[in-house]
Amino acid sequence: MSLNEAQRRELGRELYLALRDCRSIEPLTERFPQMTIEDAYRISEVMLELRLEDGEKVVGKKIGVTSDAVQQMLGVFQPDFGFLTNRMTIANGGTAKIAGELIQPRAEAEIAFLLKEDLKGPGVTEADVLRATECILPCFEIVDSRIHDWKIKIQDTIADNASCGVYVLGDERIDPNDVDLPNLEVHVSKNGEHISSGKSSAVQGNPLTAVAWLANTLGEFGIPFKAGEVILSGSLVPLEPVVAGDRMYMELVGLGSASISFS
């Protein structure tokens, strides 16, 4: 037995208030062990609906939990998706406030896709994604869970907008046709010290594969990709916890970089 509509709406509102109040709540799956993945996506829709009513605008989508490293860290073993809004954007080199804005943030280095054409699944291929992409950009996504102490199952993170916090895009715009997308390398440093490296093949073998998966999964819910949207394709390296005073820097080797500080 799954949740009823009243329960879904109440949990969506609970997550929305936790986001606004910058506080964590107990795992939904501990309180409602019967929660299905379908329930979780419906809860996330309620959370988004309340954010839009509050004046936010959707500017893109994100795929989460795509790499083995992240799946092992979180104990979640299938991808999910969430929405990006205009209030989640941090300028490259800018600062994200932890107190009053984030709860338990972790940084992950990604490749972002900027779209020039609409896409709607099902049936979207990697070639379709490549054709619809204006450029790719280096990116940091700062994931942040409204679930206490990151004690999440797949249903918890789905309901919580795929644990998305804020994100920053690098300044360089790279033509995806000019690079070997599965073999791009990223180096990540924290406070000036190298902490991790990875390849774009960590994301389902190819970031194009991940973005096509997301387009087709969203298509099942009647949700398209739109021209001008940013699509985050998933982390290439393990997540890195951050606190006030930290500075994260990532280089998409030979192509560009992104950085973000925390206060």
N, C-alpha and C positions, 0 to 999 in steps of 0.2 A: 504494500500500500504506500503510495506516495503522499506528498503534502496536498492539502486543499488550497484553494486560491487565497483564502484569508490568511493562512499560515505563510504562504509565499510572500504576500504583500507585507505582512508584519515583519518578516525577516529582511526583506529588501529595505524597509524603512529603518530597521535597526542598524543595518550596515551603513546606510546613508548618514544617520545621526552619528555613528562612530567615526565616519570620515570627517564630518563637519566638526566634531568635538575632539578629534585627534586622540582617540582612545581605542583600546582593543576590547573585544568581547570574547566570550567563551566559544569554542568551536561549535558551529551549527550541527555538525554530524554527531557530536556527543549528545546534544539535546534532542536531535531528530535523526536517529540512526537509519530510519526508513527513507531519508532524503535520496532522491535519484539525481542523476546528472541533468535530466530534463528539468526537475525542480530547480536545480542550481542555476541553470540558464534563465529560467523565468524569474528567479529572485534577482539576478543581476539586471534584468530588464527593468524591474521596479526601481532598483537603485539608480539606474541611469535615468529613468523617467523623472525621478525627483531632482536629480542634478540638472536636467534640462529645464525643469520648472523653475529652478533657482538661477537660470540665466546662462548656464554653460552651453557650449555648442560642440558637437562631435566634429573632430578634425582628422580622425584616423582610427585605425584599429591596431591591435597587437596580438601576436601569437606568443604563448608562454609555454614553459616546461617542454622545450623542444630537444634539448641536448641531454646526453647521458649524464654529464656532470651535474646539471641542475636537477634532473630527475632523482639522482642518487642523494643529493643534498636535501631535497624536500620530501623524498619518499613518495613522489607522485609520478606515475609512469605513463602518462599520456598527455598530449598537448591540450591546451585550452585557449580561449580568446577573451579579449576585453576591448573596451573602447577608450580612445584618447579624446580628451576635450581641450579646449583652448586654455583652461586654467591649469593644465598639467605641463605646459611648455616652459622650459627654462632656457634662456639665451646661452649660446656657447661661451664658456668661460665664466658663466654667472654663478650665483650662489643660491642654494636651496636652504631655507630655514628648517631646522628639525623641530625645535620647540614651537608648538602651535600649528605646525603644518604637516609634519610626518610623525610616524609612531616608532617603527622599527625597520628603518630603511636598509636596503642592500643594493649595491650597484652591479650592473651587468653590461658588458660591452656587446653591441649588436651592429647589424647593418640595417639601415632604414631604407625603404623604398618610397619614392615620391611618384605618384601616379599622374599620368597625363590623359588617361582614358578610364571610363567606367568599366568595371568587371563584375559579373554576377554569375555565381555557380548555380547549378552543378555543371560539370563538364569543362571547367577552366583548366588549361594545361600550363606547363612551365613556359612554353612558347607564347601563350597568351599573356602571361605575366610580364615576360620580357618585352613584348610589343607594347604593353600598356604603361611601362615604366619610363618616366622622364629621366630619372637619375637615381643613383643610390648615394647614401651619405653615411659617414661614421656616426655612431649614436651611443649614448649612455641611456639606458632605462634604469630608473631608480624604483625598484619594486618595494612595496610596503604593504604589509598585511594588517587588516583590521581584526584578524583572528589572533588571540593572545599567544605570544611566544612562538609564532609560526607553527602551531600544532594543527597542520592542515591535512585534509584529505582532498582528493580531486574536487569533490563537491564544494568544499569550503572555499577553495581558491577560485573556482568558477563563479560562485555566487558573489564573491568579493571583487568582481571586475578583473579577474585574473591577477589579483594582488598588485595592481598597477598603482604607482605613486606619481612620479613626474618623469620627464625625459628631456634630453638635450641633444640637438643635432649639430654635427660639425658644419663648417662653412663650405667645405669642398663638395661640389656636385660632380659625380662620376658617372660617365656613360656606361651602363652595364654591358653594352656590346663590346666595350674596349678591354674588358678584364675577364679573367678566368674565375667566374663566380664561386665555384666550389673550393677553390684553393687560395682564397685571400687569407692573409695572416693578420692577426691583431695582437698587439702587445699592450698590456695594462699595467699602470703604475699607481701607487698610492703614496701620497706624501713624498714623491720623488724616488721611491724605491719600486723596482719591478716586482710584480706579484704573480702575474700569470700571462700565458700566451695561448692562442688557439687558432684554429682554422675555421673558415666558414662552412666547411663540410661537416662540422659538429652539429649543424642545424639540419637534421633530416637528410644529410648527404649533400644538400644544396639549398641555399636560401630560397631559390625559385620554387623548389618543392614545397617548402614550408608556406610560402605565400599562396601558392596554388591550393594547398590544403585548406588554408584559412578562407580563401574565396569560396571554395566549394562547401565548407562547413557552414559559413554564414549564409550561403544560398539556401541551405535547408531551412533557415529561419526567415527567408525572404529579405535578407539584408545584403545590399550590394556594396562593393567598393565604388567610391566616387572619384572622378578626376579631381586632382588637387589634394587628395588625402595622403597622409603619411601612414605607412604600414611598417611596424616593427617586426622583424622576422625571427627573433629569438636570440638568446645569449650564446656567445661562442666560448665563454669561459665560466668557471664557477662564480657564483654570487659572492660579493664581498661586503660584509657589514660595514657601515660607516657611522661616524659620530661627528658632533660639532668639532670643527677644526680640521677635518680631513679634506684632502683634495684628491680627486680621481682624474687620471689622464689616460686616454686610450689613443693608440695610433693604428689606423688601418694601413699597414705597411706600404709606404710609397705612394699613398693615395690621399691621406688626410687624417685629421685628428678631431677629438672632442674632449672637453674637460668640464668639470663641475666641482665646486667647493661647497662645504657645508658649514652652517653657523648655528 
